[in-house]
């Protein structure tokens, strides 16, 4: 082994042996690159580095062939590209180390990014009212979807749920432009400027529809008729 350990195995326990230094050897090199990089360009660079090693005065006698296999896998942080180097027997480990070194130098020269673990951190909104409004909108959208899937939604709710986000934004903008209410001031001004949530707009719309229904007219009041006085009697005082 590399650290000098000697493993002794009795002959009776040997069932399979592997010789990695007979005739020729092959090393498998996996190179990780960032997802933002162009895969075709990276493969061309890796092939050029391998061919440069084959033309080298020293490594040209050790490397017999090279093949860029292509994309081996898609990791969480990297795209894995596999390269095979065919070498003389016992030269595969040194060839792999030299190839890694040359690839690193070439990547630094060309500005190709070698990926590293990344994490995106998002902070919660500091405005509690805006956060609560967003949660109410999300909750209302989920409830509308669930009720619609069960066939429990009202026609107005179905129409609102069928609207796209752009249509809802246009409707909200139009409602802001056509409203006669002056803009408020104070701590609730921001909430008023943001417009009512979908559920409030639906409730207001249903209230307007209910107000538009004609109501039966009440009968006109009876006229005030004074009784006629009998002959010889004076006028009766009004009650």
C-alpha positions in Angstrom: 0.0 0.0 0.0 1.0 3.7 -0.2 1.8 3.9 3.5 4.0 0.8 3.5 1.6 -1.7 5.0 2.1 -5.3 3.8 -1.1 -7.5 3.7 -0.6 -11.2 4.0 -3.4 -13.4 2.7 -3.4 -17.2 3.0 -3.6 -19.0 -0.4 -6.7 -20.8 0.7 -8.6 -17.5 1.0 -7.8 -16.1 -2.4 -10.8 -16.3 -4.7 -10.1 -13.3 -7.1 -7.1 -11.2 -7.9 -6.8 -8.0 -9.9 -3.7 -6.8 -11.7 -3.7 -3.1 -12.4 -0.2 -3.0 -13.9 -0.2 -5.5 -16.7 0.3 -4.4 -20.3 -1.6 -1.1 -20.0 -3.7 0.8 -17.4 -6.5 3.3 -17.5 -7.4 6.1 -15.0 -10.9 7.6 -14.7 -10.8 11.3 -14.0 -14.1 13.1 -13.0 -14.0 16.9 -13.3 -16.6 19.1 -11.6 -17.6 22.4 -13.1 -20.2 24.9 -12.2 -23.8 24.6 -13.6 -23.4 28.1 -15.2 -20.5 26.9 -17.4 -21.0 25.8 -21.0 -20.6 22.1 -21.1 -19.5 21.9 -24.7 -16.7 24.5 -24.1 -15.6 22.6 -21.0 -15.3 19.3 -22.8 -13.3 21.0 -25.6 -10.9 22.4 -22.9 -10.5 19.0 -21.2 -9.8 17.3 -24.5 -7.2 20.0 -25.4 -5.4 19.5 -22.0 -5.3 15.7 -22.6 -3.9 16.1 -26.1 -1.2 18.5 -24.8 -0.1 15.9 -22.3 0.2 13.3 -25.2 2.4 15.8 -27.1 4.6 16.4 -24.0 8.1 15.1 -24.2 7.8 13.2 -20.9 4.1 12.4 -20.6 3.8 11.6 -24.3 5.7 8.3 -23.7 3.4 7.4 -20.8 -0.1 8.3 -22.1 -1.4 6.1 -24.9 -4.8 7.6 -25.5 -7.5 9.9 -24.0 -11.2 10.1 -24.3 -13.6 12.7 -23.0 -16.7 10.6 -22.2 -19.1 13.5 -21.5 -21.4 14.5 -18.7 -21.3 11.8 -16.1 -23.8 13.3 -13.7 -25.5 16.4 -12.4 -24.7 17.0 -8.7 -26.2 19.5 -6.3 -23.4 22.0 -6.9 -21.6 20.8 -10.0 -21.8 19.2 -13.4 -19.5 16.1 -13.5 -17.6 15.5 -16.8 -15.6 12.2 -17.1 -12.3 11.8 -18.9 -10.5 8.5 -19.5 -6.7 8.3 -19.8 -5.1 5.1 -21.1 -1.5 4.8 -19.9 1.3 2.4 -19.8 1.2 -0.1 -17.0 1.6 1.5 -13.6 1.5 5.1 -14.9 -2.2 5.7 -14.4 -1.9 7.3 -10.9 0.8 9.8 -11.9 -1.0 10.7 -15.1 -4.2 11.4 -13.1 -2.3 13.8 -10.8 -0.6 15.6 -13.6 -3.9 15.9 -15.5 -5.7 17.4 -12.5 -2.9 19.9 -12.1 -3.0 21.0 -15.7 -6.8 21.3 -15.7 -6.7 23.5 -12.6 -4.1 25.8 -14.1 -6.1 26.0 -17.4 -9.3 26.7 -15.6 -7.7 29.5 -13.6 -6.3 30.9 -16.8 -9.6 30.9 -18.6 -11.7 32.0 -15.7 -13.7 28.7 -15.5 -15.3 28.3 -12.1 -14.7 25.2 -10.0 -17.9 24.8 -8.0 -18.1 25.0 -4.2 -21.1 24.4 -1.9 -23.4 27.5 -1.9 -26.4 28.4 0.2 -29.0 31.1 -0.3 -30.2 32.7 2.9 -33.5 34.7 2.8 -34.6 36.9 5.6 -38.2 37.3 6.7 -40.0 40.5 6.0 -39.6 43.1 8.8 -43.0 44.5 8.1 -45.3 42.3 10.0 -48.4 43.6 8.3 -47.0 42.9 4.8 -45.9 39.4 6.0 -49.4 38.7 7.4 -51.1 39.9 4.2 -48.9 37.7 2.1 -49.7 34.7 4.3 -53.5 35.5 4.1 -53.2 35.6 0.3 -51.3 32.3 0.2 -53.9 30.7 2.5 -56.8 32.0 0.4 -55.3 30.7 -2.8 -54.7 27.2 -1.2 -58.3 27.1 0.1 -59.7 28.2 -3.3 -57.8 25.4 -5.0 -58.8 22.8 -2.5 -62.5 23.8 -2.7 -62.4 23.9 -6.5 -60.9 20.4 -6.6 -63.7 19.2 -4.4 -66.5 21.0 -6.3 -67.3 23.2 -3.3 -66.3 26.5 -4.7 -68.7 29.3 -5.5 -69.0 30.6 -9.1 -67.3 33.9 -8.1 -64.5 31.9 -6.4 -64.0 29.8 -9.5 -63.8 32.8 -11.7 -61.2 34.4 -9.4 -59.2 31.2 -9.1 -59.1 30.9 -12.9 -57.5 34.4 -13.3 -53.8 34.5 -13.8 -51.5 36.5 -11.6 -51.2 39.2 -14.3 -55.0 39.5 -14.6 -55.3 39.9 -10.9 -52.6 42.6 -10.9 -54.3 44.5 -13.7 -57.7 44.2 -11.9 -56.1 45.5 -8.7 -54.4 48.4 -10.5 -57.7 49.3 -12.2 -59.5 49.2 -8.9 -56.9 51.6 -7.5 -57.2 54.0 -10.4 -61.0 54.1 -10.4 -61.6 54.3 -6.6 -63.0 57.5 -5.2 -61.6 56.9 -1.8 -58.7 59.3 -0.9 -55.4 57.7 0.1 -55.2 57.2 3.8 -52.4 58.4 6.1 -50.9 56.9 9.1 -49.8 53.4 9.9 -52.5 51.8 7.7 -51.5 53.8 4.6 -49.1 51.2 3.3 -51.7 48.5 3.7 -54.2 50.6 1.8 -51.7 51.3 -1.0 -51.1 47.6 -1.4 -54.7 47.0 -2.1 -57.1 44.6 -0.4 -56.4 40.9 -0.5 -58.2 38.6 -2.9 -60.6 37.4 -0.3 -61.6 41.0 0.5 -62.0 41.9 -3.1 -64.2 38.9 -3.6 -66.4 39.8 -0.6 -66.7 43.4 -1.8 -67.7 42.2 -5.3 -70.3 39.9 -3.8 -71.7 42.7 -1.7 -71.9 44.9 -4.8 -73.8 42.2 -6.7 -76.2 41.8 -3.8 -76.8 45.6 -3.7 -77.5 45.6 -7.5 -80.5 43.2 -7.1 -83.8 45.3 -7.3 -85.9 45.4 -4.2 -89.7 45.5 -4.2 -91.0 49.0 -3.8 -93.0 49.8 -0.7 -96.6 51.1 -1.3 -97.0 54.9 -1.1 -98.4 56.3 2.2 -102.2 56.8 2.4 -103.4 60.4 1.9 -104.5 62.3 4.9 -108.3 62.8 4.3 -110.3 64.9 6.7 -113.9 63.8 7.5 -116.6 66.1 6.2 -118.6 68.0 8.8 -122.3 67.4 9.1 -124.7 70.2 8.1 -125.0 72.8 10.8 -121.8 71.7 12.5 -118.6 73.7 12.6 -115.3 72.4 11.4 -113.9 69.6 13.5 -110.5 70.1 15.0 -107.7 68.2 13.3 -106.7 65.1 15.3 
